[in-house]
Amino acid sequence: KTFATFTRSLKKDRYLESIKAYFLTLPSYRRFPKDDEFQRDIQTRDLYNFRIRSYWLRRFENYGRKERVAVDEYTIEHIMPQNEDLSSSWKNVLGPDWEHVHRTWLHTLGNLTLTGYNSEYSDRPFLEKRDMAGGFRESPLRVNSGLRQLDKWDEDAIKARAVRLAATTMNVWPAPELPSEVLVAYRPKGPETATYTIEDHPHLVTTNMRELFEAFRKEVQALDPCVTEEFLKYYVAYKAETNFVDVVPLARQFRLSLNMGFAEISDPKGLCNDVSGVGRWGNGDVELRISSIDELPYAIGLIRQSLERQLGSEESG
């Protein structure tokens, strides 16, 4: 959807400006990340299983070069090996928490590089990888700069390299910028609407229902960083691109509306109701009622289906 509506937003007389404005005004999970967010998140994301990993490695390595490097001639390498059965030498270097270090940092920016040596050497200790023919010490690649000076490869080294490489990405992929007075002209203008808060829902003031609501909102907002909460007159909406679950607070229970077709929900316990064609507050054809914190885990599993359906359709669209 992000690119399906892209061309409609372009202005031929201000082409570049309108492209920048389009990305800077995208809502919710599609919004363009701020520099600090991008720099922080790229250090911890799984970049090895990123479907266009060769793209970011190629762009990173060739940024600012007059003569381009044929990245495809090199192998993507994990400095700390992928092998779950790490050698004793690797375990000793990584320390007593080696399993956590391996699980956390294996596929991340700080541990990935390009090499020219044969993959059969990928499980070797760091010093062997550094000093062998075609190893890091001899590497002409920018992505390997700094490795030749190191004597060990542990969690601190991975994190330090990630910080350094992440800083470079700010030059490779700079964020678009526009003066605020220019950007305001591109922001969508809608009618003024009333603002509601939790205090406008009397059933959320009582102790039991307030406790249930606080537990509920915490679990729903933890499903994905893109989730936002909006208090409306009669219900509370949780959104990604649009509503995926709405909560109508009642005296002793919550009525949840999941924004998906009833035939699409996987509900092994059979707790959901088909409310298609029934007038009500909220969105979607699936209704679920909960009255206690004990019911939350199952409800969250159903709500996750609605969110994933929405995010999946946005990405495929």
Sequence and secondary structure as in RCSB ss.txt:
>XXXX:A:sequence
KTFATFTRSLKKDRYLESIKAYFLTLPSYRRFPKDDEFQRDIQTRDLYNFRIRSYWLRRFENYGRKERVAVDEYT
IEHIMPQNEDLSSSWKNVLGPDWEHVHRTWLHTLGNLTLTGYNSEYSDRPFLEKRDMAGGFRESPLRVNSGLRQL
DKWDEDAIKARAVRLAATTMNVWPAPELPSEVLVAYRPKGPETATYTIEDHPHLVTTNMRELFEAFRKEVQALDP
CVTEEFLKYYVAYKAETNFVDVVPLARQFRLSLNMGFAEISDPKGLCNDVSGVGRWGNGDVELRISSIDELPYAI
GLIRQSLERQLGSEESG
>XXXX:A:secstr
 TTTTTGGG  GGGHHHHHHHHHHT  GGGS   HHHHHHHTTTS  SS TTHHHHHHHHHHTT SS   GGGSE
EEESS S SS  HHHHHHH TTHHHHHHHHTTSGGGEEEE S GGGTTS HHHHHHSTTSGGG   GGGTTGGG 
S   HHHHHHHHHHHHHHHHHHS      HHHHGGGS          GGG GGGTSHHHHHHHHHHHHHHHTS T
T EEEE SS EEEESSSEEEEEEE SS EEEEESS GGG   TT   EE TT   SSSSSEEEEE SGGGHHHHH
HHHHHHHHHHHHHHHH 
